[in-house]
Amino acid sequence: MSRALTMVPTGIVIVLLALFVSLPLYSMIVTAFKTDKEIYDDFTYIPHQPTLVQFQRVIVGEKFFINIRNSLIVASSTTVLAV
């Protein structure tokens, strides 16, 4: 019986920690598919008009692949110098 009494608080703590970790991840993923209007003006938990415009803006507009290349160059050179 005492083991069951210790399992309940442990389970509650695990569920609370899981929610603490998963809610920000959910928010980031859902926000990635929202339009600008849904992000800034109309607060919604689920996007009404899912779109990939935010991904297009990051990949094309922000020169994503150039930044990835630069990061790979820095990481590779640092690894080579460290070893």
ABEGO torsion letter per residue (X at the ends): XAAAAAAAAAAAAAAAAAAAAAAAAAAAAAAAABBAAAAAABBBABBABBBAAAAAAAAAAAGAAAAAAAAAAAAAAAAAAAX
